[in-house]
Amino acid sequence: MAAGNAVLTRERIIGDIAEILDLHDTEITDETNVLDIGLDSVRLMSLIERWRAAGAVHADLVVLASDPVVGSWIRELTEGAGQAAGNAR
């Protein structure tokens, strides 16, 4: 399913984090540690459920929590989608 490639984008990930923390998306960069800006485990689970509902079935709590830097999340969530779509072909 080629549509899986674009399930999550950098802009979507940052936008969702900003929304859940009531911040402006310009306050979040690839170097931002989400723990430093107030993300807790409940909000992290909410983000994961939101992303899974959007089709990012590879979004994993343990993986994201182990490296809470936005750039790492972007790589994990967008590269994983591309790999999953490639495997489905």
C-alpha positions as CSV (number, residue, x, y, z in Angstrom):
1,M,0.0,0.0,0.0
2,A,1.8,3.0,-1.2
3,A,-0.4,5.4,0.8
4,G,1.4,4.2,3.9
5,N,4.5,6.2,2.9
6,A,2.9,9.5,3.9
7,V,1.0,8.4,7.0
8,L,3.1,10.7,9.2
9,T,5.2,13.7,8.2
10,R,7.6,15.8,10.1
11,E,5.0,18.6,10.1
12,R,2.3,16.3,11.4
13,I,4.4,14.9,14.2
14,I,5.5,18.3,15.4
15,G,2.0,19.7,15.0
16,D,0.5,16.9,17.1
17,I,3.1,17.3,19.8
18,A,2.5,21.1,19.9
19,E,-1.2,20.6,20.0
20,I,-1.2,18.2,22.9
21,L,1.2,20.5,24.9
22,D,-0.7,23.7,23.9
23,L,2.4,25.1,22.3
24,H,3.1,26.8,18.9
25,D,4.7,24.4,16.5
26,T,7.6,26.9,16.0
27,E,8.6,26.2,19.6
28,I,9.5,22.6,18.7
29,T,12.6,21.7,16.8
30,D,14.3,18.4,15.9
31,E,16.5,18.9,18.9
32,T,13.7,19.3,21.4
33,N,13.5,16.8,24.2
34,V,9.8,16.3,24.7
35,L,10.2,15.6,28.4
36,D,11.8,19.0,28.8
37,I,8.7,20.7,27.4
38,G,6.2,18.9,29.5
39,L,5.3,15.6,27.7
40,D,4.3,13.0,30.2
41,S,3.4,9.3,29.8
42,V,-0.3,9.9,29.5
43,R,0.2,12.4,26.7
44,L,2.7,10.2,25.0
45,M,0.2,7.4,24.9
46,S,-2.4,9.8,23.5
47,L,0.0,10.7,20.7
48,I,0.8,7.1,20.0
49,E,-2.9,6.2,19.8
50,R,-3.5,9.2,17.5
51,W,-0.7,8.2,15.2
52,R,-1.8,4.5,15.2
53,A,-5.3,5.6,14.3
54,A,-3.8,7.6,11.4
55,G,-2.2,4.4,10.2
56,A,1.2,4.5,11.9
57,V,0.9,1.0,13.3
58,H,4.6,0.9,14.0
59,A,4.4,3.7,16.6
60,D,5.8,2.1,19.8
61,L,5.8,3.4,23.3
62,V,9.0,1.9,24.4
63,V,11.0,3.0,21.4
64,L,9.7,6.6,21.6
65,A,10.1,6.9,25.3
66,S,13.7,5.6,25.2
67,D,14.8,8.5,22.9
68,P,12.5,11.4,23.6
69,V,14.0,13.8,21.1
70,V,11.7,15.0,18.3
71,G,14.2,14.3,15.5
72,S,14.6,10.7,16.6
73,W,10.8,10.4,16.7
74,I,10.6,11.8,13.2
75,R,13.2,9.3,11.9
76,E,11.5,6.4,13.7
77,L,8.0,7.2,12.6
78,T,8.6,8.3,9.0
79,E,11.3,5.8,8.1
80,G,9.4,3.0,9.7
81,A,6.3,3.9,7.5
82,G,8.4,3.8,4.4
83,Q,9.9,0.4,5.3
84,A,6.5,-1.1,6.1
85,A,5.1,0.1,2.8
86,G,8.1,-1.3,1.0
87,N,7.6,-4.7,2.7
88,A,3.9,-4.7,1.7
89,R,4.7,-4.4,-2.0
